Amino acid sequence: MQLILALFSLCNLQNQKQFLSFTCIITSLFGALIFFEQSAAAKSPEVEAKVLNHILGKWKTPKGDIIGFYKCGNQLCGRIIKTTSGLKTDKFNSNPKLRKRSVNGLTIMKSIKKGGIFKWYGYVYNVKDGQTYKGSLQLTSINTAKLTGCGAMGICESVVWKKIGTNVARK
């Protein structure tokens, strides 16, 4: 509880002339969620819904691609909104019939299921090699998420994405 009060106090000092900013409130809430992650309160449907709603939206990869997360049934899905790699079609797909489909708008994460209050597990499609990998997505701070994909023999690779916006339409 002291952690939560300290975060609110810090925000209040930074915003003396105005009310607490939305960012400070969310940051404080996120700090509280980390603190209470293992508690029953953290696993309540209300808290889980807030965390899920936060992960929804647009995220930027280290290379500048924009990925959008949206609800798909009771799971989470992700699709490419914009790619900066110059790759226009899914030309590396193992299925020749799919190689001419556009990369923009392509669903690259599906069957993403909750694995903890800040973590989801599922499958990730890599357009750069046309392969699907087991993967996880973990919210690591209020504006960052770590995507990890694991291939053969348990070799894994992770990248950190930054939150840039909301409102990703369901495909």
Secondary structure as UniProt FT lines:
FT   HELIX           2..14
FT   TURN            15..17
FT   HELIX           22..35
FT   TURN            36..38
FT   TURN            40..43
FT   HELIX           45..55
FT   STRAND          57..60
FT   TURN            62..63
FT   STRAND          66..72
FT   TURN            73..74
FT   STRAND          75..82
FT   TURN            91..92
FT   HELIX           96..98
FT   TURN            99..100
FT   TURN            104..105
FT   STRAND          107..116
FT   TURN            117..118
FT   STRAND          119..126
FT   TURN            127..130
FT   STRAND          131..141
FT   TURN            142..143
FT   STRAND          144..150
FT   HELIX           152..154
FT   STRAND          156..165
//
